């Protein structure tokens, strides 16, 4: 009877060890999934910033051509846009600080 009890105790101990290993494996799997999801978000953000950079370069090129044409109204518009952007950034930063 004592031998059967000892084997049952050993089986329970090994079952507990196995359960702990499965829990650890589950945790690692969840961490890998979370990391992969975060990497996807980073990739999407990188693509968004790349397209925004391309768009801003195109806009800057058009503004440069407009200013180079010598049209006074165009130069005033460009100046207004630059001043407006500066004011928006200034007050936006001031709002968060």
N, C-alpha and C positions, 0 to 999 in steps of 0.2 A: 504494500500500500504506500509506503514511504517513497519507493522508487517511482511509482506513477505520479505521486504528488510532485516530486522533484522534476520530472520530465514536463509536467504541465507548467510548472513555474518557469522552466527554461524556455518552453514554447511561448509563454506570455512575454517573457523578457525579449526574446527575438522578434516577436510580433510588434512590441513597442519600438524596438530599434528600427525595424522595417518601416513602421508608420512614420517615425521621425525622418528617415531618409526620403520617403515619398513626399512628406511635407516640405523638406528642403528642396527637392527637385521641382516641386510645384512652384515654390518661391522663385527659384532661378528661372523657370520658364516664364513666369509672369514678368520678371525683371527684363528678360530678353524681349518680350512682346512690347513692354512699355518703352524700352530703348529704341526698338524698331519704329514704333509709332512716333516717337519724338524725332527720330531721324527723318521721317516722312514730312513732318511739319517744318523742319529745318530746310529740307529740299524745296518745299513749296514756297517758303519765305525767300529763299535765295532766288528762285525763279521770278517771284514778284518784284524783288529789288532790281534784278537784271532788266526786266521789261520797263520798270520805272526809270532806270538810268538811261536806257535807249530812248525812251520818250522824252526825257529832259534834255538829252543831247540834241534831239531833233528840234525841240522847241527853242533851245538856245541858238541853234544855227539859224532858224527862221528869224528870231529876234535880231541877231547880228546882221543878217541881210537887210532887214527892215531898217535898222539904224544906219547901215552903210549906204542906203539909198539917198540919204540926205534930206528926206522929207521931215519937216519940222514937227508936224503932227505925230508922225510915227515916233520920233525921238521923244516927244512929250509923253506919249503912251508908254514907251519903254521905261522912261524915268518914273512914271506913276506906278507901273507894275513893280519896279525894283523897290521903291519907297514903301509901297503897300506890303510887299513880301517882308521887308525888314521890320515894319511895324507889327505885322502879325506874329513874326517870330519873337520880337522883343516882348510884346504883351503876353504871348503864350508862355514864354519862359518865366516871366514875372508872375503869372497866374499860378504856376506850379511851385514856385519857391516861396 
